[in-house]
Amino acid sequence: QVQLVESGGGLVQAGASLRLSCAASGRTFSNYGMGWFRQAPGKEREFVAGMSWSGGRTYYADSVKGRFFMSRNNAKNTVYLQMNSLKPEDTAVYYCAAKLLLVDGKTPNEYDYWGQGTQVTVSS
């Protein structure tokens, strides 16, 4: 089992930055591919960013490419999502997810473990 806890969400104005954190516990974190997803009211959960278990591959949704940056610190069992130049359309609940030895995962059903989510609200 892997437990994931997100933090760092909040209410910001358009153009601001936020950094989300996802703390993992339970298993060898470095063996897990990680992803960030988001879900706005009335919409399906959508992929935002992902990182392979080795950390050698990072990939992003087109809607956030160049604005959002994902990183991981295996010593702290934590992944981060740095979000810059936030837009009102980025408003959603953000979730982190994990899958053992995952290299590339852009759909929710590719992940086995999920956090509870953190709300990000961007006002115009």
Disulfide bonds with the S-S distance in Angstrom:
Cys22-Cys96 1.92
